[in-house]
Amino acid sequence: MKVQLPLTQATALLDQSASSAGDFAALNLITYRLRSNAMREGRQRIESLLRTLELRLDPPPELAAAVAQARQLLEMEPIDRGRPSSSYVRILRSLTTRVEALRVSAATYTCAPQGTDVKPIHARLGRTAEVYGGNVCWFHHDRGLSDWPLWERPGWQRLQRLIQGKWITLLTVESASDLVPQICVDEPQWGRRGLEVWLYGWGIRLVCRTEADTEAGAPR
């Protein structure tokens, strides 16, 4: 037995069906957008941490295994980056949590004006080090010596012994100006880039807090 609906009722049912289909498509779009954002942020976070962790000399087995797994996952991308699966995002989040728990030895350094209380500065630098995978074990500073060449400052000389003894993997400073006095800006060896390369040669990543905050879009 066939039942013929009035035209107005049939039209209403079709409109309701179309509306439901539209709502479902919109929900799918939002879901994939959230997953895509989570994937991008997770991959960026892991990549940033690996830049520090991979410099660790003679890493313990747990760190080496986590780093290898993270690098392998980064090399595997969804077929459609705009529509990652929920399982991929879930694995990425789990691995991010695991990698964030790993730490390397870090140091902080600042060159402040005479009479400056450096404790708040070191506290900020310590928080920055944690964001980049470091656990600060040493705090060094100089006061009133910003015009001195870096290698002549007593605080830096103490830090340099740690560097050359391969005790640290991460160094955080307030800004590049703490390291490069004006008279050395144009010197290839002791300019910012030269110093960064020199530290990298010792297996150390340099992070300037002000630049890191700018990249992140907000202070940490």
HELIX and SHEET records of a PDB file:
HELIX    1   1 LEU A    7  LEU A   53  1                                  47    
HELIX    2   2 PRO A   61  GLU A   75  1                                  15    
HELIX    3   3 SER A   86  GLU A  100  1                                  15    
HELIX    4   4 LYS A  119  VAL A  131  1                                  13    
HELIX    5   5 LEU A  150  GLU A  152  5                                   3    
HELIX    6   6 PRO A  154  GLN A  164  1                                  11    
HELIX    7   7 ALA A  176  ASP A  178  5                                   3    
HELIX    8   8 GLN A  182  CYS A  184  5                                   3    
HELIX    9   9 ARG A  192  GLY A  201  1                                  10    
HELIX   10  10 ARG A  209  ALA A  216  1                                   8    
SHEET    1   A 4 GLY A 134  ARG A 143  0                                        
SHEET    2   A 4 VAL A 104  ALA A 112  1                                        
SHEET    3   A 4 LEU A 170  VAL A 173  1                                        
SHEET    4   A 4 ARG A 205  CYS A 208  1                                        
END                                                                             
